[in-house]
Amino acid sequence: MTLVDGDCISVTDGEGQIKRINKADLSGLAIETNDSGPWGADVWWLIFGDEDQLACTFPQGATGEGAVVDFLTSLPSFDHSEMIKAMTSTGNAVFPVWRKAA
């Protein structure tokens, strides 16, 4: 499950573990694809925080994904063309789609 609210993004994994990141602490975003589709989760959003550490991840189709993706894709300089490449990928790859301006 994913959730975006006033100050943060939170992701609850299948085991009930919750990971949160403040929007202000976002440093980068990437989309990781793999070759497990159509049966497995083959598209993952990767959210990076302080010191470019991976803060949380969620698969395409996660509950609440729409609102989080809407927020992420509205970030200044989000690379929509890289997102399109990721969404059409059927292999193992990582597509950087946003980096916080220095």
Secondary structure as the mmCIF struct_conf table of DSSP 4:
data_model
#
loop_
_struct_conf.conf_type_id
_struct_conf.id
_struct_conf.beg_label_comp_id
_struct_conf.beg_label_asym_id
_struct_conf.beg_label_seq_id
_struct_conf.end_label_comp_id
_struct_conf.end_label_asym_id
_struct_conf.end_label_seq_id
STRN STRN1 THR A 2 VAL A 4
BEND BEND1 GLY A 6 ASP A 7
STRN STRN2 CYS A 8 THR A 12
TURN_TY1_P TURN_TY1_P1 GLY A 14 GLU A 15
BEND BEND2 GLY A 16 GLY A 16
STRN STRN3 ILE A 18 ASN A 22
HELX_RH_3T_P HELX_RH_3T_P1 LYS A 23 ASP A 25
STRN STRN4 GLY A 28 THR A 33
BEND BEND3 ASP A 35 ASP A 35
TURN_TY1_P TURN_TY1_P2 GLY A 37 TRP A 39
BEND BEND4 GLY A 40 GLY A 40
STRN STRN5 VAL A 43 PHE A 48
HELX_RH_3T_P HELX_RH_3T_P2 ASP A 50 ASP A 52
STRN STRN6 LEU A 54 PRO A 59
TURN_TY1_P TURN_TY1_P3 GLN A 60 GLY A 61
TURN_TY1_P TURN_TY1_P4 THR A 63 GLY A 64
HELX_RH_AL_P HELX_RH_AL_P1 GLU A 65 THR A 73
TURN_TY1_P TURN_TY1_P5 SER A 74 SER A 74
BEND BEND5 LEU A 75 LEU A 75
TURN_TY1_P TURN_TY1_P6 PRO A 76 SER A 77
HELX_RH_AL_P HELX_RH_AL_P2 HIS A 80 MET A 87
TURN_TY1_P TURN_TY1_P7 THR A 88 THR A 88
BEND BEND6 GLY A 91 ASN A 92
STRN STRN7 ALA A 93 ARG A 99
#
